[in-house]
Amino acid sequence: MNRVETAAGALVLAVGIALLAGALGFPFILEGIPGPGFLPLLVAFGIVGTGLALIVNAIRGRVPAAEGVTWPPLSGWVRVGLMLGALAIAFYLLDVLGFLVATTLFMAVMVFCLGERSWRMLATVPLLSAIGLYMVFAVWLRVPLPKGVLTFLG
């Protein structure tokens, strides 16, 4: 039995149970269509299942003991920190900047942190991705997204 893997599986299971408890507060089906609790409930079940699988594999001994594990260099941790910081700032500024601007800037930071250095790629991929997401959610699915500084959109 690998105690570290069992503890990690228990942590994943606890997170899944907490998400499951939160998801049960939303209606699963609303007026004959999937409601706001549909996707969170499915994701929570997936996380609970993953936690259970981790625990079972750790108890059965199918997970090899991690010996000689090398930690990533400091630059890797800095990139992860930048991505998490960009996510927090994007959420914080979402109402002020609007979905398109905040998502474009967030995705540009993500692409940069993942190692892309071409300015052409850094300018086009995040912008086209944000426009694509906007078209799917705001236009096709009619989800109200914050306009922010781009109030002329609707």
Secondary structure, 3 states (H helix, E strand, C coil): CCHHHHHHHHHHHHHHHHHHHHHCCCCCEECCEECCCHHHHHHHHHHHHHHHHHHHHHHHCCCCCCCCCCCCCHHHHHHHHHHHHHHHHHHHHHHHHCHHHHHHHHHHHHHHHCCCCCHHHHHHHHHHHHHHHHHHHHHHCCCCCCCCCCHHHC
